[in-house]
């Protein structure tokens, strides 16, 4: 049986699985606001990005025409495909593997701090585990079998903890 947390400052609802886990995959499915494809523009590095997906895919090609091509593309799905498409003209940045988690964390923080309704919803997830369940990705998601790294979920939970601590400190100062 599924439990629904109350609606908070938004028409969006969070659905918690029996295992006290919040699962999300894609923007049109339950809990889709946690997806990087969710339409919520962010300001980052002096630019406006339509979605986290646009920002993170483009950062693979920082300072090139491909970065701007990805940033300006109207569809996050195509931005995803452009970011993964390798070619000799726009090679993947050399340090991508070592910086991708920090780039993702920065984009997630922008999304959930620049949109108050999303911040409230993230904080409302309390101690629930956040997981992206898909066999399509064993790094950012759980690999479909809970054996993947689930780095996107881990980074969301890390941000939730950080924002919760900040709120607690602000409350204590009042």
N, C-alpha and C positions, 0 to 999 in steps of 0.2 A: 504494500500500500504506500502511496506517495503522500508526502506531507508538503503543504504549500506554506511558505512563510508569508506573512502579511505583506500587502503592497505598501511600498514606501516611496512617496514623492514621485511616483512614476506609474504609468500604466503597465510597466513590466513586472513580471512575477518571477521569483526564484523557485525552482522546484528542486526539492531535496529528496534524494533516493533513500530507501530504507537503511542503507549502510551509512547514512549521514554524509553522503557524498553528493556534491553538486557537479553534475556532468553537463558538458556543453560540446556541441559540434555544429558549426555552421550558424549563420545568423537567423535562419528561419525556423530552426529547431528550438527546443526548450533551452532556456538559459543562454540564448544566442548573443546576448550583450557582452559575454566574456570573449567572444570570438574576435580575432584580429581583423576579420572582414566586416565587423559591425560598423555601420555608418556613424561615425563620431569623429569629426575633424579634430586635429590637434595642431598646436603651434609648437614647432621644435626646430632648433638650429636655424632660426630666422625665417622659417618657411611654414606654410600651412599644408598639412597632409590630410587627405580625405579620410584615411583610415590608418590604423597601425600597420596593416599589411602593406600599404603603399610606402610608408616610411621605412619599414624594416627591409623590404625587398630593394628599395632604392639605395639604402646604405651599403649594399654590396658593391655599389659602383660610384661611391662618393666622388664628387668633382668631375663627373663625366656627363656627356649629353644623355646617356642612358638613365642616370639618376633623375634628370628632369623629365624624361619621357615617361618613366614609371610614375613619378609624382603627379604628372598632369593627366594620366590616363583616367577616364571616368569610371571604370569598373575595377573593383578590387580583385576580382578573379583573374582579369587580364594582367593586372599589376603583378599578381602572384606568378603567372606564367612567364611574363617578361623578366622578372627577377631570377627565375630559375633557368632561363634560356641562356646557355653559354655560347659565346662566340669569340673569335680572335680580336675583333675590334674593341670589345668591352670585356676584358677578362675580370673575373671575380677578384676582389681585393685580396692581397696576400695574407692579411691578418684576420680574415673573416672568422675563422674557427675560434680564435682567441677573443674576439670582441662581440660576437653575436649575442651572447647572453646580456651583456651590458647595454647594447643597443636596444634589445627587446625590453629590458627593465626600464630604460629611459622612456621609451614610447608608451609602455603600459602606465607608467607614473603620469605622463602627460594626459593620457586619456581619462584616468580616474581622478585626477586633481583639477582638470580643466572643465569637467562636467559634474556639477554637484550631485545631480540625480544618480549618476553612475557610481560616484564615490559612496553615497549613502547605501546604495544597493550592495556594493562590495563589502562595506563594513557590516551590513546586516547578515552576511554569511557566517559571521561569528567564527566558531571553531570547526566548521565543516571543511572537509577536504574538497579541493576544486580539481577536476580532472577533465582533460579532453580525450575521450575514448575513440580512437580510430586506428585501424591497422595501417593507414596510409602514412603514419609518421611515428617513429619510435624515439624521436628526440624531443620535439615540442609536445607530443601527445604520449599516450600510454602504450602505443603499438597495437592496441586492440585486445591485448591480453594482460594488461597491467604490468608487463615486463619492461615497457618503454620508460624513458626518463621522466616524461610529463613535465618538461621544463617550463612550459607556459603556465601550467597549473601551479607549479612551485613558485614561479615569479609572481603570480597573482596573490598567492598566500603570503609571500614575503612582503609584498606591498600592503596587503590588508593589515598585517601585523605592525608595519611601520606607521601607517595612517592611524591605526587604533591607538598606538602609543602617543602619537602627536596629539590626537583628540583628548586623550587622558591628561596629558601635560597642560593643554589649554584649559581644560575644565578645572584643574587644580589651581591655576593661576587666577581664576575668577573669584 
